[in-house]
Amino acid sequence: MSFFNSRWVEAPASTRVLPDGGLPLGFRAAGVACGVKPGGALDLGLLVSDPPATTSAARFTRSGTLSAPVLLTKQRTQLGALRAVVVNSGNANAATGNRGLEDAAKMQGSAAIACGVAESAVAVASTGVIGVPLPMDAITRGTLAAAHELREDGEREFAAAIQTTDAFEKRASLEVALQAGTVRLSVQGKGAGMISPRFATLLVFVQTDAQLSAEECDLLLGVTVSRSFERISVDGQLSTSDTVLLMASGASDVAVQPETPDERTFGEALDAMLRQLALMVTRDGEGARRTARVLVRGDEPIVGPVARAVADSSLVKTALYGGDANWGRIIQAVGAALPGSAPLAVDIAIEGIQVCANGSYLAHDAAALKAAVQRDEVQYEIDLPGDGGVAELFFSDLGHEYVTINADYTT
């Protein structure tokens, strides 16, 4: 299946998917099993950019209970000059107090030694069970083992090592044709549950061999994250550990200058890649069957809350799971976001079939609607009073498997 497989994301003409994968020039990665997860599963990843002039940018969860790796990476690294990341799955190292901070620092230090870079250039990430201390002996041994396995084509093992409840891998390698030359983009991510629009519960690592300033990395990452990982929901839950990193090795010798056509082309490729990856996270959804897009138009202050209310509604999500054309679930969610005494003038369309006009039922082809909501992707459009505001969110359904996975998460 092609990486760009959603009707909601169009692959830019300048971009070519590399079916055999591979990291951009200057990068090496590895994934090993160190024993955090049972059964010999890969659970520790290491990635390094060899050029000393590597630039970077980062975004993190907005949770009030940040994990130790997030705290350490925000406070003890140069976010514009990261050259390596060490990440484990199976244990989030969150709600672990001073010991957790000390363990995150040990991870950073061992990775710095193993990769031959400064500690301040190493980001740390962990994902998995909250409230359990890390087995640091295993982590340290795994980091050193991963350093010996670093390869220019090691992104598959790296991507596998960062997964938790993911049902499938989330990675891609792209080639982007710029006026100044050709560059590569690659991405590895994880995420399937505890996904909130405020910032999705995920780890995402992006690499490019383009030459970018740290300021440009930060600008591009901020814009593209706002259009991808800020717009998805599986269950409306916010994680302690969310991290997105962009690293630019510059090893292609192709410079992307600010405010040029090349910057726009590169930004379009990065945007499409992250939006598609965000949809993959949503589609995974811990047992999800379908993915939906809600598009809300109206007054600027109200469109965002309405979109989030619909995307996070358990009733809307369960109807989506069952392929149920019950649009009453949608109007209920809209009303919950905008309580008031007067009837709300709202129009609702599902897959282009209008079912509600000015807050009331509108006659429509019920058979066509029933067929439309059986698709893998379902679009809801909501028009509210006013204009000037548009909000877009992607979300998954909610079904039996989600309950099973989360009921048994630590048992």
C-alpha positions, 0 to 999 in steps of 0.5 A: 500500500502506498504511503499516501493512501488517504483522500484527505492528503495529496502527495505533492508533485515534487515528492516521490515515495522511496519504496525501499526506505532508507534514511537521509544522508548523514543519519544512522539508526538501530533498534534492539531488544533490551528486555523492557518488553517481554518476549524479545520484542524490540524496545530500544531505538537509537538514532544519530546524525553524524554531521556536527552542524546538524540543526533541529526543532522539537514539540512536546505534550502540553500535559501538566504531568510531564514525563521525565524524558520530556522534562529532561529534553526540554531543560537539558538539551539544545533543542536547535542542535540535537544530533541524537535521540535514544528512545525506549518503549514498554515504559514511559518513565512518567510519574517516577519522581527524582529517580525518573529524572536520574534515569532519563539523565543516565539514558542521555549520558550513555547515548552521548558516549555511545554516539560520540556527541555531547549530552546536550545534543541527545534527546530522550524519549520513553513510551509505555506504562506510566508510574513504573521505574525504568530497568536502567541496567537493561536500558544502558546495555541496550543503548550500547548494543544499539550503537554497534547496530547503527546503520544508514538503513536501520530505520525499520528496526528503529520504528519497530522499537518505539511501538507499544499498542501499534497494530502496524508500523508508521514510517516513510522515506521521501525524495523531494525535488527542489530547485537547488537540488534533491533532498530526502525526508524520512519519518518514524512514528508511534501512536494508537491510543491516548490521542488528543487534539491538544497534542497527540499521544505519540513519538515522531522523529523526522530527518532530512539531509537538507540544510536548514537553520535552527530557526527554519526548522522550528518554523516549519515544524510548528506550522506542520504539527499544527496541521497534523498532530494537533488535529487528531483524536482517538480517545481525547486523552492527553499523554505525558510523553508526546514528542516530535523532533525534526533533525536536519543533517545538511549532508546533501549540501542543498540549502533551503533558504527562507522565503524562497520557492524551495522553502515552500516546496520543502514545507509542502512535502513535510506537511503532507508527510506529517498529515498522512502519518497523523492519519495513520495514527488515527486509523490505528486507533487501538482496534478502530475500523474507520477514520473520520474528518470533521470540518466546521465552519462559522464564527472563529471562536466557536468552530474549534470547540465544536470540532473537538466536541464532535471528534471526542464524543464517545457517541459519535465515535461508537456510531462511526464504529458501527457504520451507523448513520445516526446524525443525532449524535453529531448535533448532540455534540455540537449542542454540548459545546455551545449550550444556550437557550435558543435553538442553534442554527446548524447545518450538517452533511455526512459524505456530502449528503445534507441531513440537517438544515437550520437545526432540523431534520432535512429529507435525504436519501437514507439508503445512500447515507447508510452506504456512505457511512460504511466506508473506511473514511467518513467526512462530516461537515458542520456549518454554524452561524457566522463566518471567517472560522474553519476547524478541521479534525481527524478522529477514529471510531471507538469499539470493543477492541479499544476497551479490551486493549486498555482494560488489559494494558498492565496485566 
